[in-house]
Amino acid sequence: MSCNTSTSGHSTFLLTGFPGLEASHHWVSIPINLICVVSILGNSIILFLIRTDPALYEPMYIFLSILAASDLGLCASTFPTMVQLFWLGAHELPFDLCAAQMFFIHAFTYVESGILLAMAFDRFIAIQDPLHYVTILTPSAVVKVGTAILVRAVLLNLPAPILLRRLLFPQISVLSHCYCLHCDLVGLACSDTWINSLVGLVSILLSLCLDSSLIMLSYTLILRTVLGIASPGEQLKALTTCVSHLCIVLIFYLPKLGLSVLHQVEKHSYPALAVLMANMHFLVPPFMNPIVYCIKSKQIRQSLLKLFQPKRVDVS
C-alpha cells in the first residue's frame, strides 16, 4: 500500500516466510517446530534441575536458570507467529500485537546478553580469586545482578513501541521476517524516523555492544590470569571451566554477526538466506544452550541422571 493511505497505530503487518518456498512452508517449518519444542523442553528441564537440586545452588547455575528462563521467553515470543504463518497460512498481524512482540523479542535478547556478561564475570572471579568467590557472589549479589539486567532490558526497550505509535505506516506493510523487529518496522514507516533510529542505536550500544565488549575484556583477563598459573595441568583445568560459557557466547553472537554481514552484502539478493539467518539468530541459542550445558557440565549431567534413575526403596 502507498504512504498516501498511511495511518498511525492502525496498520496491518504481513509476516514473511521463506521467499520462493511458499508451497513447501509446511515441510520447511517441521525442523523449525522441532527446534522450538526441543528448546522449550531442554530449558524447562534445566530450570527444574536447578530448582530441585541443592547441589546446583551456586551463582553460575543461578545465572544459567535466568538464561534458560529468557530462552523460554524468546521461544514464547517467536513461536506463535511461526505456527500462525507456516501451519495456518495466516500472515496478518495488527500493529499493537506486532509492537508487543517486538518489545518482548528484544527485551529477552537483552536479558540473555546481560546474563552472558554476568556469567563471564562469574568465571573471572572463580579463576582470579577462588577463595573469595562465595563472599563476592553472594545470593543477594546474584539477585541484584539479575534484577539490574531485567530492569535494563525493560527500560532500553520500552521507548521503542511508544515512539512507533507516532509514526505513519501504510495500511498494509510487508515485514521481512516471521516476526516483528524494531529495525524492520522503522524501515517501513512513511514519516520521519530519526528519533526511532537514534533510540534503537543507543539501545543496542548500551546492551549488545557493551556486553560483548565487556565479555571480551573478561576473557582477556581470564587468559592473563590462567597464563600466570605455573602448572600446565592447572591452566587446562581452569580453562575447561570456561568452555561451556564460551560455547554459548559464540552461539549467541555469531548468528547476529552473520546476519549483520548478510544485510551489508545485500540481503535482497538472498532473501531466503536472510530469513534463515534471522531464524537462526533467535532459535539456535535457546536450542543449543541446554544441550551445551548438559554435555559440558558434570554437575548438570549428574543431576539429570539422578532425575531419571529410579529411587531405591529400603526394604530393611
N, C-alpha and C positions, 0 to 999 in steps of 0.2 A: 504494500500500500504506500501511497505517496505521503510525504510530510505535509502536504496541503490539508490532509484529513487527520492531523495528529491530535492526540488527546493526552491528558495528564492523569495518570493513575487508573485509567480505564482501558488500557491496551490489552490485547491478547497476544501471547507469545507462542510461537510454534517450535516445538522441540525437533531436533535433527538427529537422525540415526547415522548409519554408515552410508554416505553418498555412493550411489551405484549398486548398493546391495539391498535395496528396499525389499525386493522379492524374497530375500533369504534372511530377513531380520529374525524370524523365529529360530533358525539354526545358529545364526551369529550370536543370538542372545543366550543360548544354552551355556557356553563356558562362562559368560559374564554372570549369569544367575548362580552357577555353581560356585564361582569365586565369592559372590556375596554371601551365600549360605555358609560356606566354609569359614568365611571371615567372622560371621555372627557366632557360629558355634565355637570357633577357636578362641575368640576374645571373651566369650561368655565363660568358657572353661578356665581361662587364665584368671578372670575375676573371681570365680568360685574357689579356685585353688588358693589364691592369696587371701580370700576372706575366711576360709575354713582351716587353713594350715598355719599354726602358730610359728612354725619354722620359717615362714615367709614374711613374718612381721619385721622386715628390715626396710630401710629407706629406699634401696634400689627396687625392691618389689612393690613398695607402695607407689613409687613413680610409675612402675610398669602397669599397675592396676589403673592409674589415671590415664595412661596411654591406651590401654585396652578399652576403657570407657569412651574415650574420644574417638577411637576407631569404630566403636559401635554407633556412636552418634553420627559419624561420617557416613556409615552404611545406611543408617535410617534416613539421612538427608538425601542420598542419591538413588537408593534402590527403588523407591516407589515410582519415580518418574521413568526409570528404565523399564520397569514392568509395564507401566502405562503405555510407553512408546512401543516396545518390542512385541509385547504379547497382546495388548488390547488395540493397538494401532491408533491410540489417542494422542494427538500431537499438541493439542491446545492447553495452554496454562495461563490463567489470569494473572494480572500484574501483582496483586497482593501475595498470591501463593508463590510466584516467581521471586519476589523480593525477599520473602521469608526463607525460601530455600537457599537463596544466595547468602543471606546472613548466616545461617547455620553451617553451610558448607565451609565458608571462610573462617568462621569462629572455631569450628572443630579443627580445622587445619592449623590455625594459630596455636590452639591448645597443644596439639601434637608437637609442633615445632618447639614450643616452650618447654614441654616435658623432656624432649630430647636434649635440650640445653641443660636442664636440671640433672638429667642422668649423666651427662658429660661431667658436670661439676661433682656429682656423687663419685664417679670413677676417679677423678683427680684427687679428691680428699682421701679416698680409700688407699690410693697409692702413695700420695705425698705424706700423709700424716695418719697412718692406720691406728695409732694408739689413741688419738683423739677423735676418731671417726664417729663414734657413738655420741660423744658430747657435743660435736659440731652439728651433726644432722639428727637432732632430737625429733621425736614425733611432732612437737609443736612447730619446729622449724619446717618440717616437711609439709605440714598443713598450711603454714603461712606461704610457702613457695607455691603450692598447688592453688591456693586461693588467689595469689597475685597473678598467676598465669591465666586463670579463668577470668578474672576481672579485666586484665589487659585485653584478652580476646574479645570480650563483650564491648569494651569502650572503643577499641580500634575499629570494630565493625558496625557499631550502632549508627554512626552518621550516614553510612552508605545508603541503606534503604530509605532513610528520611530525606536525603538530598535527591534521591531518584524521583521522588514524588513531584519535585518542582520541574522536572524535565518533560518535554513533549515527545511522545513516541507515535509512530504510525499506529493506526487502529489494529493492524496485524503486523507483527515483526517476526522474522525467522531467526532463531538462535543458531549458534554454530555447533552446539553440543546437545546432549540429552538432559541437561540441567542448566540452571541459571548461574552465571558467573558475572562478577561486577564489571570486568573489562568488556565482556560481551554486550551487556546491557547498555553501558555508556556509549559503546560504538554504534548502537542502533538509534540513539537519541537524535532528535531533529533540532534541538536547541543547544545553546552554549553549554559545554560540559567541562570547562576548565577547572571549576571548583571540585567537581566529582573526580576528575583525573588527579588533581592535587591531593585530595583526601585519600584516594586509592594508593598513590605513590608513597605518601607519608606512612600509611598503614603497613605497606609491605616493608618499607625501610625499617620501621620500628618493630617488626616481627620477624619475618623470614630472613631478611638480610642481616639484621642484628644478631639473631640466633645462630645463623650459620657461621658468621664471623667469630662469635664467642666460642662456638663448638670447635672451630679450627684452632683457636687460641688455647682452649683446654687441652686438645690433643698435642699441641706443641709443647705445653708444659708437662703433660704426661710423659711424652717421649724424652724430654730432657731429664725428668726425674728417673725414668727407667734406665737411661744410659748411665746415670750416676751410680747405679747398683753394681757392685763388683762382680757377683756371680752371674754367668750367662743363664744358668738354670733359673735363678730368681728373676732375671729380666724377662725370660719367656713366660714364667708363671704370672708375672704382673701384667704383661701384655695380653695374656689369654683372658683375663677378667674383663677386657675391653672389647673382645671380639664380637659378642652379641650386640652390644650397643653400636659399635662401628658399622655392623651389617645393616641395622635398621636405619641408621643415619643415611647411608648410601641409598637404601631402598626408598627412603622418603625424598631425598633431594635430587637423585639422578633423573627420575621421570620428569620432574619440574624443569631441570636443565635441558633435557631432550625436547620438551615441549616448547621452551623458550627459543631454542636454536631453530626448531621447525618453523615457528612463527616468523623468525627473522629471515630464514631462507626463502620461504614463500609457501604458506600453508594452503593457498588456493590451488597450487599445482598438485598437491597431495591431500585432498580433503578427507579421504577415508583414513589415511595415516594420521592426520591431525586429530581426528575423533578418537582413534585407537590410543594415541599417546595421551590424550586428555583423560580417557577412561583409566589407563594405567596409572596416571597421576593421582587418581583418587581411590582406585580399587586395589592396587598392588600392595601398598603399605599395610592396610588392615588385614589383608590376606596373609602376608609374609611375616608380620611381627610375631604372632603366636607360634608360628612354625619355627622361626629362628630361635626363640627362647626355649621352646620345647626340645630342640636339638642341642643347643649350646649350653643351656643352664642345667647343671646337675641337680640343683635343688628343685627346679620345676619338674624335671623328669621323675625324681623320687616321689614328689607329691602326687604326680599323675599316676604313677604305679600304685601308690597306696590307695588312690581313689578307686581303681579297678580291681585291686586284689581283694578276694573275699576275706572278711574278718573271721579270725579264728575264734571258735567258741570253746571256752574252758569247761570241760566235762568233769573235772575232778570234784 
